[in-house]
Amino acid sequence: MTTIEIVIIILLLLILFYPKVIVDFARGLGEITREFKKNEKGSRKDEEPVLRLARELGIDVRGKTYSEILEEIRRKMKNHLDRQHIEYVG
């Protein structure tokens, strides 16, 4: 017998003698998948305003990580505020 045949026989025995275990396992797997997708969508929603702000500031977001984009926004805002301060003082 090959390994694949042994695995198939074990799966068939599990299905015959422990169907509730299989159902519980599948249900748990579905819940994990659903939770993962929900969290993934949530993080995307959090990123959208930041990406919009970056584009409004003229920052090219292609190929950059989220933290790189945040750092570039911070730098641009700091430069802008520094210029405003110089104009106000000067």
C-alpha positions in Angstrom: 0.0 0.0 0.0 1.2 3.5 -0.8 1.0 6.5 1.5 -1.9 8.0 -0.4 -3.9 4.8 -0.1 -3.3 4.7 3.7 -4.3 8.4 4.1 -7.5 7.7 2.1 -8.4 4.7 4.2 -7.8 6.7 7.4 -10.0 9.5 6.1 -12.8 7.0 5.2 -12.6 5.4 8.7 -12.8 8.9 10.3 -15.8 9.8 8.2 -17.5 6.5 9.1 -16.8 6.4 12.8 -16.4 10.1 13.7 -18.5 12.2 11.4 -19.1 14.8 14.2 -15.4 15.4 14.5 -15.1 16.1 10.7 -18.1 18.5 10.9 -16.7 20.3 13.9 -13.3 20.6 12.2 -14.8 22.0 9.0 -17.0 24.5 11.0 -13.9 25.7 12.9 -11.9 26.0 9.7 -14.8 28.1 8.2 -14.9 30.4 11.2 -11.2 30.9 11.1 -11.3 31.7 7.4 -14.3 34.1 7.9 -12.5 35.9 10.8 -9.3 36.2 8.7 -11.2 37.8 5.8 -13.1 40.1 8.1 -9.8 41.4 9.7 -8.2 41.7 6.3 -11.0 43.9 5.0 -10.9 46.0 8.2 -7.2 46.8 7.8 -7.8 47.8 4.2 -10.5 50.3 5.3 -8.0 51.8 7.8 -5.5 52.3 5.0 -7.8 54.0 2.5 -7.8 57.5 4.2 -4.0 57.4 4.5 -3.6 56.4 0.8 -6.0 59.2 -0.2 -4.0 61.8 1.8 -0.7 60.6 0.3 -2.1 61.0 -3.2 -3.4 64.5 -2.3 0.0 65.4 -1.1 1.5 64.3 -4.4 3.2 61.2 -3.0 3.5 58.2 -5.3 2.3 55.2 -3.3 3.1 52.5 -5.9 5.5 49.9 -4.6 5.8 51.4 -1.1 4.9 49.7 2.1 2.3 51.3 4.4 4.9 52.4 6.9 7.0 54.0 4.1 3.9 56.0 2.9 3.2 57.1 6.5 6.9 58.2 6.9 6.7 60.2 3.6 3.5 61.9 4.7 5.1 62.8 8.0 8.1 64.3 6.3 6.0 66.3 3.8 3.7 67.6 6.6 6.8 68.6 8.7 8.3 70.5 5.8 5.1 72.2 5.1 4.7 73.3 8.8 8.3 74.4 8.9 7.7 76.6 5.8 4.6 78.0 7.4 6.5 78.8 10.6 9.3 80.6 8.6 6.7 82.7 6.7 4.9 83.6 9.9 8.1 84.5 11.8 9.9 86.1 8.9 
